């Protein structure tokens, strides 16, 4: 069902989301008194970058899941159509008069 690329993408998404959350928590608690000036800007810019990467990976994952679902739906419809055609052929073959079936 899921490919190794899906697992890898989700692992990276989880990693970047965890990093962003960790930066947020540490920046608002333990590091708050030490973040001044350029260090403050760099720290929060890094937190922002981790957040943007996590969002980007989530969007890629959403696109991959939608593509996978679209492919599965297409396969289901194609299978249903082929089964309906097969059933229709069998039914038309059975509905013929016995004498007509002997001619074939």
Residue pairs with C-beta under 8 A, 6 or more apart in sequence:
5 64
6 61
6 64
9 57
9 60
9 61
9 64
10 61
12 57
13 54
13 57
13 58
13 61
16 50
16 51
16 53
16 54
16 57
17 50
17 54
19 50
20 47
20 50
20 51
20 54
23 43
23 46
23 47
23 50
24 47
27 35
27 43
27 44
27 47
31 43
35 43
35 44
93 101
